[in-house]
Amino acid sequence: MGVAYSIREVDHLYTFFVPWSLNMNGKEARRRKLISVEEDPLNLMDSLFNEPINKSWEIITVHETKQRQSVCSSEEEESPGDDLDDFLLPELIDRSDLLDEVQCQKLANHLPARTQGYPWRLAYSTAVHGTSLRTLYRYLSLLDSPVLLVIKDMGNQVFGAFSSHPFRVSNCCYGTGETFLFSFSPDLKVFRWSGENSYFVRGHWDSLQIGAGGGCFGLWLDADLCRGSSFPCQTFNNQPLSSKKDFTIQDLEVWTFSSREI
């Protein structure tokens, strides 16, 4: 029995499936050299639903997704032996004082598909703009793209978060399941959404919170961007990102992904 879809519904499905498939397949998908599809969305969806039984994709319910998440870890760890040829090399318009080329390559491999192909632009830096959360909010206020938060603590450990939305002051939590935490310790560890709650990001004038649950924040920063903390939280089922749960910030950068100048 066929399923009827309107043009609008097909467009929504198409918009969802392309980045979703890239994110779910991860590095293996990139090894297969996925390319963009230029054909009409109606024809694309029709071909997907009429593929032979032996197919490499499937549609599952939200309930099935949660069941699978309960038996799968949300943590991803890079192996020291991973071939850097498998990683995307991002274009940095500005120089980073916190990330080297290898770290940029590894992080780029975990970013959502919608950021791929866009240059990285430095939207905020404590070294350039000073240490103030209010200033950070102001510089990000005109952005409409995801952001990458990178922190180096006084122990020289690098960690941070990818946020599906720019940081802003809010009355409630915002963001999507694209949001994740990461830490180089020294190899890259990425802590993705666990599905347990949706406490992705919340901005206050006196603090920034990323991930929560169980009375703890996955990452918390103060108003002066001088001190922070990182504890295991339900949103990401993460380990503490820094070697010290309460840390002092040495430097902080926020990167955005856009072809336009900030």
Secondary structure, 3 states (H helix, E strand, C coil): CCCCCCHHHHHHHHHHHHHHHHHHHHHHHHHCCCCCCCCCHHHHHHHHHCCCCCCCCCCCCHHHHHHHHHHCCCEEECCCCCCHHHCCCCCECCCCCCCCHHHHHHHHCCCCHHHCCCCEEEEEEHHHHCCCHHHHHHHHCCCCCCEEEEEEECCCCEEEEEECCCCCCCCCCECCCCCEEEEECCCEEEECCCCCCCCCEEECCCEEEEEEECCEEEEEEECCCCEEECCCCCCCCCCCCCCCCEEEEEEEEEEEECCCCC
